[in-house]
Amino acid sequence: MTDRVVIFDTTLRDGEQSPGATMTHDEKLEIAEMLDEMGVDIIEAGFPIASEGDFAAVREIAERSKSATICGLARANYKDIDRCWEAVKHAQSPRIHTFIGTSPLHRAIPNLTKDEMAERIHDTVSHARNLCENVQWSPMDATRTEWDYLKRVVEIAINAGATTINIPDTVGYTAPIESADLIRRLVAECEGGQDVIFATHCHNDLGMATANSLAAVEGGARQIECTINGLGERAGNTALEEVVMALRTRSDIMPFHTNVDTTKIMAVSRRVASAAGFPVQFNKAIVGKNAFAHESGIHQDGMLKNRENFEIMKPEDIGLSGTSLPLGKHSGRAALRDKMEKLGYPMEGNQLADLFVRFKDLADRKKEVEDDDLIALMRDEIAEDQNEFMQIKSLKVVCGTEGPQKANLVMVMEGEEREASASGDGPVDATFNAVKALFDHGARLDLYQVHAVTQGTDAQATVSVRMIDEDGRVATGQSADTDTVVASAKAYVNALNRLIARREREGTDAKMVSYKDAG
């Protein structure tokens, strides 16, 4: 274990806690399978006590796992730990991860004294170890916990049977030099510190999550907790793709390796972005659209002479084809299938035929269909494959320089066509009002964002919409179309469908409030 770093992926647990990033049961299963195939060592599949849906997802992921250890999260109480064990126990390699906040601020939440908390840590870790041989313990907000007390409770957890000690930088407060020093001291000074694996779990509030994680490895940590695309609460978590590729690219100064098959990174990144409804920023390290793009004349000249002038990694290493070969309206199914496989979307069954129809429709409207256009089409295909409560059938918008814009919308709702017209301050506002005329919901529009998928006046627009319902649930919808208003309508409806699905999983009235017939 001296030179191997274990990759612990918490996309399905900590990542899904991002507001609006809730994934469906099937999406979780698919992403877990992709992580397993990619070589992730440990998959934290969820928080089993949180809901029946979380429990069911963790249990099925555990039952279907092939290689990865499947982990569930539990608070420091017997009920949580027992529920977690019930969810993960059928995995080939199960793990219970239990935690409690140890900093002065977090100790005040359960209102425990230091001694009372120490006793609870001993009892709950011992209970977990009696159920499972593989137990991870975390002192939440460890980096703001007093050194003497942190050392004391880490030793208690080790003596109680924890096999992995995770040191979370819960609020992204620490800096790399502190991260390395803290792990180094714990390994060296804690009784039993040489007999367990120390892990690092960093948040990105100050933009230092990746740096802090790599520094912790230098200090002796041999497990990095991370998420795909850096998904996570607030500013996110350490990004899996960043730490894995940093260790691979700079092995000259960081002589460590992982078991991750890096050629699968882009496919997983795109699937997580689609499932969570969180688009990846263009300049995101490793997986951003511009990570391997060069527009400056100087850079282009340098690339033509030698790619290493401006690229320290090969795009092929993360699963990119390295070249963009646009398709057009004369391209056939075989070319589309080959292109989609190279983009990380193998076609199965009728999926190719359905996508081909969409592709041809887009090709009739665009001179060239580029890679990003196909990815956007695939996102819409995946979204519409869900059994959605409502779908858009047709939309007609009338615009003018004077007066309000008008939208006429036809939607299929529970198998029945319904139609409504509405006006608004602009075509998008009119369209959203038409949706609300058919589905009189109480959700609030929290975010509306548009960006072009490709260049040119015929480019597809990708629209992201975030909605918050009356009970505080958050859902994000996303769609793409050459017509920005159509993309907006689809994204808006997609977000509402996700809210409905969440309420169904939580046993709440699926309709939020009743929809009404149009005039």
C-alpha positions as CSV (number, residue, x, y, z in Angstrom):
1,M,0.0,0.0,0.0
2,T,3.0,2.3,0.1
3,D,2.5,3.6,-3.5
4,R,-1.1,2.9,-4.3
5,V,-3.9,5.3,-3.5
6,V,-7.4,3.9,-3.0
7,I,-10.1,5.9,-4.8
8,F,-13.3,6.3,-2.8
9,D,-16.1,7.8,-4.9
10,T,-19.0,9.5,-3.2
11,T,-20.8,10.9,-6.2
12,L,-23.9,9.0,-5.3
13,R,-23.9,10.2,-1.7
14,D,-22.1,13.5,-1.1
15,G,-22.4,14.5,-4.8
16,E,-26.1,13.9,-4.8
17,Q,-26.5,16.3,-1.9
18,S,-25.9,19.2,-4.2
19,P,-29.1,21.2,-4.4
20,G,-31.0,19.9,-7.5
21,A,-28.6,17.0,-8.2
22,T,-31.0,14.2,-7.1
23,M,-30.7,11.2,-9.4
24,T,-33.3,8.5,-10.1
25,H,-32.9,4.9,-8.9
26,D,-32.0,3.7,-12.4
27,E,-29.5,6.5,-12.9
28,K,-27.7,5.6,-9.6
29,L,-27.5,1.9,-10.7
30,E,-26.1,2.9,-14.1
31,I,-23.5,5.3,-12.7
32,A,-22.5,2.7,-10.0
33,E,-21.9,0.2,-12.7
34,M,-19.8,2.6,-14.7
35,L,-17.7,3.5,-11.6
36,D,-17.2,-0.2,-10.9
37,E,-16.1,-0.9,-14.5
38,M,-13.8,2.1,-14.3
39,G,-11.8,0.6,-11.4
40,V,-13.0,2.8,-8.5
41,D,-12.1,0.9,-5.3
42,I,-14.9,2.0,-3.1
43,I,-18.3,3.4,-4.0
44,E,-20.2,5.2,-1.3
45,A,-23.7,4.4,-2.7
46,G,-25.8,6.5,-0.4
47,F,-27.2,7.2,3.1
48,P,-29.5,4.2,3.7
49,I,-31.4,5.7,6.7
50,A,-32.2,8.9,4.7
51,S,-35.1,7.4,2.8
52,E,-36.6,4.2,1.4
53,G,-35.3,5.2,-2.0
54,D,-31.8,5.6,-0.7
55,F,-31.9,2.3,1.1
56,A,-33.2,0.5,-2.0
57,A,-30.5,2.0,-4.3
58,V,-27.7,1.2,-1.9
59,R,-28.9,-2.4,-1.5
60,E,-29.3,-3.0,-5.2
61,I,-25.9,-1.5,-6.0
62,A,-24.4,-3.8,-3.3
63,E,-26.1,-6.8,-4.8
64,R,-25.0,-6.0,-8.4
65,S,-21.4,-4.9,-7.6
66,K,-18.6,-6.9,-9.3
67,S,-15.3,-5.5,-8.0
68,A,-15.8,-2.4,-6.0
69,T,-16.3,-2.2,-2.2
70,I,-19.8,-0.8,-1.6
71,C,-20.1,1.6,1.3
72,G,-23.1,3.2,3.1
73,L,-23.0,6.2,5.4
74,A,-24.4,6.1,8.9
75,R,-24.5,8.6,11.8
76,A,-23.1,7.6,15.2
77,N,-26.1,5.7,16.4
78,Y,-27.2,2.1,16.3
79,K,-30.3,2.6,14.2
80,D,-28.3,4.2,11.4
81,I,-25.6,1.6,11.5
82,D,-28.0,-1.3,11.5
83,R,-29.9,0.2,8.5
84,C,-26.6,0.7,6.7
85,W,-25.5,-2.9,7.3
86,E,-28.9,-4.2,6.0
87,A,-28.3,-2.2,2.8
88,V,-24.6,-3.2,2.1
89,K,-24.3,-6.7,3.6
90,H,-24.9,-8.5,0.3
91,A,-22.0,-6.8,-1.5
92,Q,-19.0,-9.0,-2.2
93,S,-17.1,-6.4,-0.2
94,P,-19.3,-4.3,2.1
95,R,-18.2,-1.3,4.2
96,I,-19.9,0.7,6.9
97,H,-18.9,4.4,7.2
98,T,-20.0,6.1,10.4
99,F,-19.3,9.6,11.4
100,I,-19.8,12.3,14.1
101,G,-18.8,16.0,14.2
102,T,-15.9,16.6,16.5
103,S,-15.0,20.3,16.2
104,P,-16.2,22.7,18.9
105,L,-18.9,24.0,16.6
106,H,-20.1,20.5,15.6
107,R,-19.9,19.1,19.2
108,A,-22.6,21.7,20.1
109,I,-25.1,20.2,17.6
110,P,-25.8,17.0,19.6
111,N,-24.9,18.9,22.8
112,L,-22.3,16.4,24.0
113,T,-19.3,16.9,26.2
114,K,-16.0,15.7,25.0
115,D,-16.2,12.6,27.2
116,E,-19.8,11.8,26.2
117,M,-18.8,12.1,22.5
118,A,-15.7,9.9,23.0
119,E,-17.9,7.2,24.6
120,R,-20.4,7.3,21.8
121,I,-17.6,7.0,19.2
122,H,-16.3,3.9,21.0
123,D,-19.7,2.3,21.3
124,T,-20.9,3.0,17.7
125,V,-17.6,2.0,16.0
126,S,-17.6,-1.2,18.1
127,H,-21.1,-1.9,17.1
128,A,-20.3,-1.4,13.4
129,R,-17.3,-3.6,13.6
130,N,-19.4,-6.4,15.2
131,L,-21.5,-6.3,12.0
132,C,-18.8,-5.7,9.4
133,E,-15.1,-6.3,9.2
134,N,-14.6,-3.2,7.0
135,V,-15.4,-0.1,9.0
136,Q,-14.6,3.5,8.2
137,W,-14.9,6.3,10.8
138,S,-14.9,10.1,10.2
139,P,-14.6,13.0,12.6
140,M,-16.6,15.5,10.7
141,D,-15.0,18.9,10.6
142,A,-11.7,17.3,11.6
143,T,-9.6,20.1,10.3
144,R,-11.2,22.5,12.8
145,T,-11.0,20.1,15.7
146,E,-8.4,20.7,18.5
147,W,-5.4,18.5,18.0
148,D,-5.4,16.8,21.4
149,Y,-9.1,15.9,21.0
150,L,-8.7,14.8,17.4
151,K,-5.8,12.5,18.4
152,R,-7.8,11.1,21.3
153,V,-10.9,10.2,19.3
154,V,-9.0,8.8,16.3
155,E,-7.2,6.5,18.7
156,I,-10.6,5.5,20.3
157,A,-12.0,4.7,16.8
158,I,-8.9,2.6,15.9
159,N,-9.1,0.7,19.2
160,A,-12.8,0.1,18.7
161,G,-12.1,-1.6,15.3
162,A,-12.1,1.1,12.6
163,T,-10.0,-0.1,9.6
164,T,-10.0,3.3,7.8
165,I,-9.8,6.7,9.4
166,N,-11.1,9.5,7.2
167,I,-10.1,13.1,8.0
168,P,-12.7,15.4,6.4
169,D,-12.1,19.0,5.6
170,T,-15.9,19.4,5.8
171,V,-16.0,23.2,5.0
172,G,-13.0,23.5,2.8
173,Y,-11.1,25.5,5.4
174,T,-7.6,24.0,5.4
175,A,-4.6,24.7,3.1
176,P,-2.3,22.1,1.5
177,I,0.6,22.5,4.0
178,E,-1.8,22.0,6.9
179,S,-3.5,19.0,5.2
180,A,-0.2,17.2,4.7
181,D,1.0,18.1,8.2
182,L,-2.2,16.9,9.9
183,I,-2.2,13.5,8.2
184,R,1.6,13.1,8.9
185,R,1.1,13.8,12.6
186,L,-1.9,11.4,12.9
187,V,-0.1,8.6,11.2
188,A,3.1,9.1,13.3
189,E,1.6,10.0,16.7
190,C,-1.7,8.0,17.1
191,E,-1.5,4.6,18.7
192,G,-2.3,2.1,16.0
193,G,-1.9,4.8,13.3
194,Q,0.4,2.6,11.3
195,D,-2.2,-0.2,11.2
196,V,-5.0,1.6,9.5
197,I,-5.6,3.5,6.2
198,F,-5.9,7.2,6.6
199,A,-8.2,8.9,4.1
200,T,-8.8,12.5,3.0
201,H,-12.1,14.1,2.2
202,C,-11.9,17.7,1.0
203,H,-14.4,20.3,0.0
204,N,-13.6,23.1,-2.5
205,D,-14.9,26.2,-0.7
206,L,-11.6,28.0,-1.2
207,G,-10.7,26.2,-4.5
208,M,-8.1,24.0,-2.8
209,A,-9.8,20.5,-2.6
210,T,-7.6,18.8,-5.2
211,A,-4.4,20.4,-3.8
212,N,-5.4,19.5,-0.2
213,S,-6.1,15.9,-1.2
214,L,-2.8,15.5,-3.0
215,A,-1.0,17.1,-0.1
216,A,-2.6,14.6,2.3
217,V,-1.3,11.8,0.2
218,E,2.2,13.2,0.5
219,G,1.5,13.2,4.3
220,G,0.6,9.5,4.3
221,A,-3.1,9.3,3.3
222,R,-3.7,6.3,1.1
223,Q,-7.4,6.9,0.3
224,I,-8.9,9.9,-1.5
225,E,-12.6,10.6,-1.3
226,C,-13.9,12.4,-4.4
227,T,-16.7,12.8,-6.8
228,I,-17.1,12.8,-10.6
229,N,-16.9,16.4,-11.9
230,G,-16.3,17.6,-8.4
231,L,-20.0,17.4,-7.7
232,G,-21.0,18.1,-4.1
233,E,-22.4,20.5,-1.6
234,R,-21.7,24.3,-1.9
235,A,-18.5,24.5,-4.1
236,G,-18.2,20.8,-4.4
237,N,-15.8,18.0,-3.5
238,T,-12.4,16.9,-4.7
239,A,-12.8,16.0,-8.4
240,L,-12.0,12.3,-9.1
241,E,-10.7,13.1,-12.6
242,E,-8.3,15.8,-11.2
243,V,-6.6,13.8,-8.6
244,V,-6.4,10.6,-10.7
245,M,-4.9,12.5,-13.7
246,A,-2.6,14.6,-11.5
247,L,-1.1,11.4,-10.0
248,R,-0.7,9.9,-13.4
249,T,0.7,13.0,-15.1
250,R,3.1,14.1,-12.3
251,S,4.3,10.7,-11.2
252,D,7.8,12.1,-11.3
253,I,7.1,14.1,-8.1
254,M,4.1,12.0,-6.8
255,P,5.2,8.4,-7.1
256,F,1.7,6.9,-6.5
257,H,-0.8,5.2,-8.7
258,T,-4.5,4.3,-8.7
259,N,-6.5,1.4,-10.3
260,V,-8.7,3.7,-12.3
261,D,-9.0,3.1,-16.0
262,T,-8.7,6.8,-17.1
263,T,-10.0,6.1,-20.6
264,K,-13.5,5.8,-19.1
265,I,-13.4,9.2,-17.4
266,M,-15.2,11.2,-20.1
267,A,-18.0,8.8,-20.4
268,V,-18.7,8.8,-16.7
269,S,-18.3,12.5,-16.5
270,R,-20.9,13.1,-19.2
271,R,-23.3,10.5,-17.7
272,V,-23.1,12.1,-14.2
273,A,-23.6,15.6,-15.7
274,S,-26.7,14.4,-17.5
275,A,-28.2,12.5,-14.6
276,A,-27.5,15.3,-12.1
277,G,-28.5,18.1,-14.5
278,F,-25.3,19.9,-13.7
279,P,-23.5,21.0,-16.9
280,V,-19.7,20.9,-16.7
281,Q,-18.1,24.3,-16.9
282,F,-16.3,24.8,-20.2
283,N,-12.9,25.5,-18.6
284,K,-13.2,22.7,-16.0
285,A,-9.9,20.8,-15.6
286,I,-9.6,17.5,-17.4
287,V,-13.3,17.1,-18.5
288,G,-14.3,20.6,-19.5
289,K,-15.2,21.3,-23.2
290,N,-12.2,23.6,-23.5
291,A,-9.7,21.4,-21.6
292,F,-8.2,20.2,-24.9
293,A,-9.2,23.1,-27.2
294,H,-6.8,25.7,-28.7
295,E,-8.0,28.8,-30.3
296,S,-5.0,31.2,-30.0
297,G,-3.0,31.4,-33.1
298,I,0.3,30.9,-31.2
299,H,-1.2,27.9,-29.5
300,Q,-2.5,26.4,-32.7
301,D,0.8,26.8,-34.4
302,G,2.6,25.2,-31.5
303,M,0.1,22.3,-31.5
304,L,0.6,21.6,-35.2
305,K,4.3,21.4,-34.6
306,N,4.2,19.3,-31.5
307,R,1.2,18.6,-29.4
308,E,3.3,18.5,-26.2
309,N,3.9,22.2,-26.6
310,F,0.5,22.9,-25.1
311,E,-0.9,19.6,-23.9
312,I,0.5,17.8,-20.8
313,M,-2.0,14.9,-21.2
314,K,-3.4,13.1,-24.3
315,P,-7.1,13.5,-24.8
316,E,-7.2,9.7,-25.6
317,D,-6.0,9.1,-22.0
318,I,-9.4,10.2,-20.6
319,G,-11.5,8.7,-23.4
320,L,-11.7,11.5,-26.0
321,S,-11.2,10.5,-29.6
322,G,-8.6,13.3,-30.0
323,T,-10.2,14.6,-33.2
324,S,-13.6,15.9,-34.0
325,L,-15.2,14.4,-37.1
326,P,-18.5,16.1,-37.6
327,L,-21.4,14.1,-39.2
328,G,-24.0,15.4,-41.6
329,K,-27.4,14.7,-43.1
330,H,-25.9,12.1,-45.4
331,S,-24.3,10.0,-42.6
332,G,-25.8,6.6,-41.9
333,R,-26.5,4.5,-38.8
334,A,-23.1,2.8,-38.8
335,A,-21.2,6.1,-38.7
336,L,-23.5,7.4,-35.9
337,R,-23.1,4.2,-33.9
338,D,-19.3,4.4,-34.2
339,K,-19.2,8.0,-33.3
340,M,-21.4,7.5,-30.2
341,E,-19.3,4.6,-29.0
342,K,-16.2,6.8,-29.3
343,L,-18.0,9.5,-27.3
344,G,-18.8,6.9,-24.5
345,Y,-22.4,6.1,-25.4
346,P,-22.6,2.5,-26.8
347,M,-26.0,2.0,-28.5
348,E,-28.3,-0.8,-27.6
349,G,-31.6,-2.1,-29.0
350,N,-33.9,0.6,-30.3
351,Q,-31.8,3.3,-28.8
352,L,-29.8,3.8,-32.0
353,A,-32.9,4.0,-34.2
354,D,-34.5,6.6,-31.9
355,L,-31.3,8.7,-31.7
356,F,-30.9,8.4,-35.5
357,V,-34.3,10.0,-36.1
358,R,-33.3,12.9,-33.8
359,F,-29.9,13.2,-35.5
360,K,-31.4,13.4,-39.0
361,D,-33.8,16.0,-37.8
362,L,-31.0,18.1,-36.4
363,A,-28.8,17.5,-39.5
364,D,-31.6,19.0,-41.7
365,R,-31.3,22.2,-39.6
366,K,-27.5,22.3,-39.3
367,K,-24.7,22.1,-41.9
368,E,-22.6,19.9,-39.5
369,V,-23.5,17.9,-36.4
370,E,-20.6,18.1,-34.1
371,D,-19.6,16.0,-31.1
372,D,-21.2,18.3,-28.6
373,D,-24.4,18.3,-30.6
374,L,-24.6,14.5,-30.4
375,I,-23.9,14.6,-26.6
376,A,-26.8,17.1,-26.2
377,L,-29.1,14.9,-28.3
378,M,-28.1,11.9,-26.1
379,R,-28.9,13.8,-22.9
380,D,-32.4,14.5,-24.2
381,E,-32.8,10.9,-25.3
382,I,-31.9,9.7,-21.8
383,A,-34.2,12.3,-20.2
384,E,-37.2,11.2,-22.4
385,D,-36.5,7.5,-21.6
386,Q,-37.7,8.2,-18.1
387,N,-41.4,7.5,-17.5
388,E,-42.2,11.2,-17.2
389,F,-45.5,12.6,-16.0
390,M,-45.7,15.2,-18.8
391,Q,-44.0,15.7,-22.2
392,I,-44.2,18.5,-24.7
393,K,-45.8,17.6,-28.0
394,S,-45.9,20.9,-29.8
395,L,-45.1,24.6,-29.1
396,K,-45.9,27.7,-31.1
397,V,-44.8,31.1,-30.0
398,V,-45.8,34.4,-31.6
399,C,-43.4,37.3,-31.1
400,G,-43.6,40.9,-32.0
401,T,-41.9,44.2,-31.2
402,E,-45.0,45.5,-29.5
403,G,-47.2,43.9,-26.9
404,P,-46.8,40.7,-25.0
405,Q,-45.6,37.5,-26.6
406,K,-47.9,34.5,-26.9
407,A,-47.3,30.8,-26.6
408,N,-49.6,27.9,-27.6
409,L,-48.5,24.6,-25.9
410,V,-49.7,21.1,-26.3
411,M,-48.5,18.6,-23.7
412,V,-49.1,14.9,-23.1
413,M,-50.0,14.4,-19.4
414,E,-50.5,10.9,-18.1
415,G,-51.3,9.8,-21.6
416,E,-53.8,12.6,-22.4
417,E,-53.2,15.6,-24.7
418,R,-53.8,19.0,-23.1
419,E,-53.5,22.4,-24.7
420,A,-53.1,25.9,-23.3
421,S,-52.2,29.4,-24.4
422,A,-50.5,32.1,-22.4
423,S,-48.8,35.5,-22.8
424,G,-45.7,36.8,-21.1
425,D,-42.9,39.2,-21.1
426,G,-40.9,37.5,-23.9
427,P,-41.3,34.2,-25.6
428,V,-39.7,32.1,-22.7
429,D,-41.9,33.8,-20.1
430,A,-45.0,33.1,-22.2
431,T,-43.9,29.5,-22.7
432,F,-43.4,28.9,-18.9
433,N,-46.8,30.5,-18.3
434,A,-48.4,28.1,-20.7
435,V,-46.8,25.2,-18.9
436,K,-48.1,26.5,-15.6
437,A,-51.6,26.9,-17.2
438,L,-51.6,23.1,-17.8
439,F,-49.8,22.2,-14.6
440,D,-50.6,24.7,-11.9
441,H,-47.6,24.0,-9.7
442,G,-46.2,26.0,-6.7
443,A,-42.5,25.5,-7.6
444,R,-40.3,28.6,-8.0
445,L,-37.8,29.2,-10.8
446,D,-34.5,29.5,-9.1
447,L,-32.1,29.4,-12.1
448,Y,-32.4,29.9,-15.8
449,Q,-29.2,29.6,-17.8
450,V,-28.5,29.3,-21.6
451,H,-25.3,28.6,-23.4
452,A,-24.6,27.6,-27.0
453,V,-23.5,24.0,-27.5
454,T,-21.5,24.8,-30.6
455,Q,-20.7,27.9,-32.7
456,G,-22.7,29.6,-35.4
457,T,-26.2,30.9,-35.7
458,D,-27.5,27.4,-36.2
459,A,-26.0,26.2,-32.9
460,Q,-28.0,24.2,-30.4
461,A,-28.7,26.0,-27.2
462,T,-28.4,24.1,-23.9
463,V,-30.8,25.4,-21.3
464,S,-30.5,24.6,-17.6
465,V,-33.4,25.3,-15.2
466,R,-33.4,24.8,-11.4
467,M,-36.8,24.7,-9.6
468,I,-37.6,24.7,-5.9
469,D,-41.0,23.4,-4.7
470,E,-43.1,24.5,-1.7
471,D,-41.4,22.0,0.6
472,G,-37.8,23.0,-0.4
473,R,-37.1,20.2,-2.8
474,V,-34.8,21.2,-5.6
475,A,-34.6,19.7,-9.1
476,T,-32.6,20.7,-12.2
477,G,-33.7,20.2,-15.8
478,Q,-31.6,20.4,-18.9
479,S,-32.3,20.3,-22.6
480,A,-30.9,21.3,-26.0
481,D,-32.4,22.5,-29.3
482,T,-31.5,24.8,-32.1
483,D,-34.6,26.8,-30.9
484,T,-33.8,28.3,-27.6
485,V,-37.4,28.6,-26.6
486,V,-38.1,24.9,-27.3
487,A,-35.0,24.0,-25.3
488,S,-36.2,26.2,-22.5
489,A,-39.6,24.6,-22.4
490,K,-38.2,21.1,-22.4
491,A,-35.7,22.0,-19.6
492,Y,-38.5,23.6,-17.5
493,V,-40.8,20.5,-17.9
494,N,-37.8,18.2,-17.2
495,A,-37.2,19.9,-13.9
496,L,-40.9,19.6,-13.0
497,N,-40.9,15.9,-13.8
498,R,-37.9,15.5,-11.6
499,L,-39.7,17.2,-8.7
500,I,-42.7,14.9,-9.2
501,A,-40.5,11.9,-9.2
502,R,-38.9,13.0,-6.0
503,R,-42.2,13.4,-4.3
504,E,-43.3,10.0,-5.5
505,R,-40.2,8.4,-4.0
506,E,-40.9,10.2,-0.8
507,G,-44.5,9.1,-0.7
508,T,-45.9,12.6,-1.3
509,D,-48.7,13.6,-3.6
510,A,-47.2,13.3,-7.1
511,K,-49.0,16.3,-8.6
512,M,-47.8,18.9,-6.0
513,V,-51.0,20.7,-6.7
514,S,-53.7,19.6,-9.1
515,Y,-53.3,20.5,-12.7
516,K,-56.3,22.0,-14.5
517,D,-57.8,21.8,-17.9
518,A,-56.9,24.5,-20.4
519,G,-59.8,26.9,-21.4
